Amino acid sequence: MEKFRGEQYITETGDFLNGVDHEANEKLNREIADLRSEECRVKIGEKADPAYNNPDKIQYIYNYLEQGGAELKDVRKDIIHKNLAIAAIANVLEKIPFVRENKWGNDIDSYLEISRDKLLYGKYQTDSQPWHNQRGSALTFLTISEADDLSVSGKNGEILSEGKYPTMSGPLDESVFDEKINGLPLTEVMIQDKINNGVDKATAIEEVEKRISEIREFIQAPVTEKFSNVIRHCADSLGIRERVETVNGLSIDHLKKVAEKENRSIDDMLVMSFGCGTGLATLKMLKKLKDETGESPTVILLDQDPLSLAAAQSLAKKWDLEDKIEVHCERLFSKLGKPLSLEGVLGNRKLDIAEDSGLREYLPDGVYKQLTRESLKLLRTGGLMITGNMNVNRPQKEFLHGLMGWVPKVRMRSIKEGFKLLQKSGIPKESIKATVTVSGVYTVFAIET
């Protein structure tokens, strides 16, 4: 065991994703060993996800996705060979911060979609097109997070296994469309959001109507056996669930510690989730804390997507937590990448926890550092900042933007890069604790002020 400031960190090597990706396993263990030799505090998370009870399925899904990914790679090579000019422009544009979509990249992706449908999402594979239509949206995480609680249907619609939720949207249902954002109907806010981003009104209405239609399909779509196996056992799904558990564990431990140390009520504490999406992870933390202690903090849910925030409000009502959340639909960054000023949101209040664990992997280094400095200003003395990033040396790293077709582009980083960016933002190395999820997909960083 290694000890840093009275704490113990296990030094044995990790068996990331059960070791099925040998190259990634070796690289991650080397990274961790090198960081520990520099007295960086790095530990490996717990293997708690139920999927690990089925190692053969983890191996099978890994192989299945590898095969599909290899076939898609051949298709992509052929497309690029036939469209060299388009590919060159798309490659340049995708490297520019905050240029998430461009015509040339979309053209290539539209060609690939036909093959993705055949190799992974189509009715002869996982039959999960309604889920794929949500790519780039926080709604997809509802399916992944609740994978073990979803009913699974057979080819003829018969129920193979009964779950808590009947469809792939998990806890989300049609009530989301009844939500209001800042007192306005959801569809009206969605249309105005598009207009604010330069879309003409007629096109905005058309696009929102299509989006609503796709969400209804998502809410009604059954989960097939093969899709269930993918979302339960693939590396990305395991990583997302492990990240949630890690963040929530850190949050609950910190709030309990502050309550005991400072004789404060948890009910009086304040947490902010910056880029919260549907807020599902944070709401789970509130529910667990309330069940354990009878108390829960107020949580500020901040996101620029009105649909995700409507989902958060709907879920909070289901779990009797609506009086514990503040919802703010705000643009998170300026067009030049400067983080939003939160004075209007916080007023004179200070945060006990500032969390943005699913956001920074979309940010260039400069914006990452700006966000770190701004977050630190918002914390009270003894507060906790929780952030994270997808690991560049993770298992099956090409699946996310390959066979899955996830947009926007994720900036995978080494664990060491995460430490360096935080240190360059003014945080001492000894104040940073890193937890690498046992899937190897994510690293979560915790910084106590």
Secondary structure as GFF3:
##gff-version 3
##sequence-region A 1 449
A	DSSP	beta_strand	2	4	.	.	.	ID=ss1
A	DSSP	beta_strand	7	9	.	.	.	ID=ss2
A	DSSP	three_ten_helix	16	19	.	.	.	ID=ss3
A	DSSP	alpha_helix	22	37	.	.	.	ID=ss4
A	DSSP	beta_strand	41	44	.	.	.	ID=ss5
A	DSSP	three_ten_helix	50	53	.	.	.	ID=ss6
A	DSSP	alpha_helix	55	82	.	.	.	ID=ss7
A	DSSP	alpha_helix	84	93	.	.	.	ID=ss8
A	DSSP	alpha_helix	103	116	.	.	.	ID=ss9
A	DSSP	pi_helix	117	121	.	.	.	ID=ss10
A	DSSP	alpha_helix	129	132	.	.	.	ID=ss11
A	DSSP	alpha_helix	139	145	.	.	.	ID=ss12
A	DSSP	three_ten_helix	147	149	.	.	.	ID=ss13
A	DSSP	beta_strand	152	153	.	.	.	ID=ss14
A	DSSP	beta_strand	159	161	.	.	.	ID=ss15
A	DSSP	three_ten_helix	174	178	.	.	.	ID=ss16
A	DSSP	beta_strand	180	181	.	.	.	ID=ss17
A	DSSP	beta_strand	184	185	.	.	.	ID=ss18
A	DSSP	alpha_helix	186	196	.	.	.	ID=ss19
A	DSSP	alpha_helix	201	220	.	.	.	ID=ss20
A	DSSP	alpha_helix	225	233	.	.	.	ID=ss21
A	DSSP	alpha_helix	235	262	.	.	.	ID=ss22
A	DSSP	three_ten_helix	266	268	.	.	.	ID=ss23
A	DSSP	beta_strand	270	274	.	.	.	ID=ss24
A	DSSP	alpha_helix	280	293	.	.	.	ID=ss25
A	DSSP	beta_strand	298	303	.	.	.	ID=ss26
A	DSSP	alpha_helix	306	318	.	.	.	ID=ss27
A	DSSP	three_ten_helix	322	324	.	.	.	ID=ss28
A	DSSP	beta_strand	325	329	.	.	.	ID=ss29
A	DSSP	alpha_helix	343	346	.	.	.	ID=ss30
A	DSSP	beta_strand	351	355	.	.	.	ID=ss31
A	DSSP	three_ten_helix	360	362	.	.	.	ID=ss32
A	DSSP	alpha_helix	365	378	.	.	.	ID=ss33
A	DSSP	beta_strand	379	390	.	.	.	ID=ss34
A	DSSP	alpha_helix	415	424	.	.	.	ID=ss35
A	DSSP	three_ten_helix	429	431	.	.	.	ID=ss36
A	DSSP	beta_strand	432	436	.	.	.	ID=ss37
A	DSSP	beta_strand	442	448	.	.	.	ID=ss38
###
